[in-house]
Amino acid sequence: MVAVKILRLGYSYSFLIPTADTDGDTVRCRWAASSVSVPGGTLDECSGICQTFPGSYLNNTACTMSYTATSVGLWAVALMMEDFEFSWSTTPL
């Protein structure tokens, strides 16, 4: 999913990141990482845009991102949504 947001300098924003799970499992969000261990090696999830969005906050359980626009520029972010069997699970399915 590609979403483009235009933000005005000096304002605060909060975005709900749409998630869904057909069988009702817990879904959490996180910043994508450049090196994640997978069976047989590592995986680059974000392909060059691995940095977090400067000045932003990602609420992993509510899947919301908050940001106060304090500088001018273009930013790209890579997020991962993960499916967990239970709310207390630490390993995604």
PyMOL commands that set and color helices and strands:
alter all, ss='L'
color gray80, all
select strands_A, chain A and resi 12-16+26-31+36-38+41-43+56-59+64-68+79-84
alter strands_A, ss='S'
color yellow, strands_A
deselect
rebuild
show_as cartoon
